[in-house]
Amino acid sequence: MTFEGNGDGGESGPRRHRIPHYHGDQTRVLFVVGAVVLIVAQSTGAELPLGTTGAVVAAVVLVVTAGITNPAQGWIHWFNEFIAMYGTLLFGISAVNHYRAGISIFDPSFIYIEALALLSLIALYFTTRTIRGFHLRPN
């Protein structure tokens, strides 16, 4: 199989088409990392705002959603937006409540919840930019 090179004379994979304002690749990575953090946090006994079943189901939803994210279907980015918004609210509120309750910022539960809140917040940013880009594209 022959691939177009990237201009340096070496063989490489197929050339990727750059789509302006498409950040689905970044969102995909954030969702998979979030799923891994969820599973690790739940496995180590962190006090998450989700039970065991909820954490595993959320991880599965994140991975499946990451797997089907693509630039050809606009609806998946709205679903990504909903998931990122829900995660930001759920974990962000939980992180603030943990902090206000006097739990140490070095407590593993707080660190996991804060990481999940930040991952969700960054994913929310990228999904919002992607949706904005879809609306700015010429028809």
KENU-211293 format. One record per residue (C-alpha): residue in one letter; residue number from 1; z, y, x. Coordinates in nm, 2 decimals, decimal comma. Layout:
BEGIN
 aa   i     c3     c2     c1
  A NUM      Z      Y      X
...
This chain:
BEGIN
 aa   i     c3     c2     c1
  M   1   0,00   0,00   0,00
  T   2  -0,09   0,34   0,14
  F   3   0,11   0,65   0,07
  E   4   0,02   1,01   0,13
  G   5   0,20   1,13   0,43
  N   6   0,41   1,45   0,44
  G   7   0,19   1,60   0,70
  D   8   0,37   1,49   1,01
  G   9   0,14   1,19   1,07
  G  10   0,40   0,93   0,97
  E  11   0,40   0,71   0,68
  S  12   0,64   0,80   0,40
  G  13   0,69   0,73   0,03
  P  14   0,49   0,90  -0,25
  R  15   0,50   1,27  -0,25
  R  16   0,75   1,41  -0,50
  H  17   0,62   1,68  -0,74
  R  18   0,86   1,97  -0,74
  I  19   0,94   2,10  -1,09
  P  20   1,09   2,45  -1,10
  H  21   1,44   2,46  -1,24
  Y  22   1,47   2,09  -1,27
  H  23   1,82   1,97  -1,15
  G  24   1,83   1,63  -1,31
  D  25   1,85   1,46  -0,97
  Q  26   2,17   1,66  -0,88
  T  27   2,31   1,58  -1,23
  R  28   2,23   1,21  -1,18
  V  29   2,43   1,20  -0,85
  L  30   2,72   1,39  -1,00
  F  31   2,74   1,15  -1,30
  V  32   2,73   0,84  -1,08
  V  33   3,00   0,99  -0,85
  G  34   3,20   1,08  -1,16
  A  35   3,17   0,72  -1,28
  V  36   3,29   0,58  -0,95
  V  37   3,59   0,82  -0,94
  L  38   3,68   0,72  -1,30
  I  39   3,68   0,35  -1,22
  V  40   3,87   0,40  -0,89
  A  41   4,12   0,63  -1,06
  Q  42   4,18   0,39  -1,34
  S  43   4,21   0,10  -1,10
  T  44   4,47   0,27  -0,89
  G  45   4,69   0,36  -1,19
  A  46   4,62   0,73  -1,22
  E  47   4,73   0,90  -1,54
  L  48   4,40   0,99  -1,69
  P  49   4,35   1,14  -2,04
  L  50   4,16   0,82  -2,12
  G  51   4,29   0,47  -2,15
  T  52   4,14   0,18  -1,96
  T  53   3,87   0,10  -2,22
  G  54   3,79   0,47  -2,25
  A  55   3,75   0,51  -1,88
  V  56   3,53   0,21  -1,84
  V  57   3,31   0,31  -2,14
  A  58   3,29   0,67  -2,01
  A  59   3,18   0,53  -1,66
  V  60   2,91   0,31  -1,83
  V  61   2,78   0,61  -2,04
  L  62   2,77   0,82  -1,72
  V  63   2,57   0,56  -1,53
  V  64   2,33   0,48  -1,81
  T  65   2,27   0,85  -1,88
  A  66   2,21   0,91  -1,51
  G  67   1,97   0,62  -1,50
  I  68   1,75   0,75  -1,79
  T  69   1,76   1,12  -1,68
  N  70   1,40   1,23  -1,61
  P  71   1,19   1,55  -1,62
  A  72   0,96   1,42  -1,89
  Q  73   1,21   1,40  -2,17
  G  74   1,40   1,72  -2,27
  W  75   1,64   1,55  -2,51
  I  76   1,83   1,37  -2,23
  H  77   1,92   1,70  -2,07
  W  78   2,09   1,81  -2,40
  F  79   2,28   1,48  -2,39
  N  80   2,37   1,55  -2,03
  E  81   2,49   1,89  -2,13
  F  82   2,71   1,75  -2,40
  I  83   2,86   1,49  -2,16
  A  84   2,92   1,75  -1,89
  M  85   3,08   1,99  -2,14
  Y  86   3,30   1,72  -2,28
  G  87   3,41   1,61  -1,93
  T  88   3,48   1,97  -1,83
  L  89   3,70   2,03  -2,13
  L  90   3,88   1,70  -2,12
  F  91   3,95   1,69  -1,75
  G  92   3,99   2,06  -1,71
  I  93   4,25   2,09  -1,98
  S  94   4,43   1,78  -1,85
  A  95   4,43   1,92  -1,49
  V  96   4,58   2,26  -1,61
  N  97   4,84   2,08  -1,81
  H  98   4,94   1,86  -1,52
  Y  99   4,97   2,16  -1,30
  R 100   5,17   2,36  -1,55
  A 101   5,40   2,06  -1,59
  G 102   5,50   2,09  -1,23
  I 103   5,32   1,79  -1,10
  S 104   5,25   1,82  -0,73
  I 105   4,89   1,90  -0,64
  F 106   4,91   1,61  -0,40
  D 107   4,98   1,36  -0,67
  P 108   4,69   1,11  -0,69
  S 109   4,66   1,15  -1,07
  F 110   4,62   1,53  -1,03
  I 111   4,37   1,49  -0,75
  Y 112   4,16   1,25  -0,95
  I 113   4,17   1,46  -1,27
  E 114   4,09   1,77  -1,08
  A 115   3,79   1,60  -0,90
  L 116   3,66   1,48  -1,24
  A 117   3,70   1,83  -1,39
  L 118   3,51   1,98  -1,09
  L 119   3,23   1,72  -1,10
  S 120   3,19   1,78  -1,47
  L 121   3,18   2,16  -1,42
  I 122   2,92   2,14  -1,15
  A 123   2,71   1,89  -1,37
  L 124   2,74   2,14  -1,66
  Y 125   2,60   2,41  -1,44
  F 126   2,30   2,20  -1,33
  T 127   2,23   2,07  -1,68
  T 128   2,24   2,43  -1,81
  R 129   1,99   2,54  -1,54
  T 130   1,76   2,25  -1,63
  I 131   1,77   2,33  -2,00
  R 132   1,70   2,70  -1,92
  G 133   1,41   2,59  -1,70
  F 134   1,26   2,39  -1,98
  H 135   1,27   2,69  -2,21
  L 136   1,11   2,91  -1,94
  R 137   0,82   2,68  -1,88
  P 138   0,48   2,79  -2,02
  N 139   0,36   2,56  -2,30
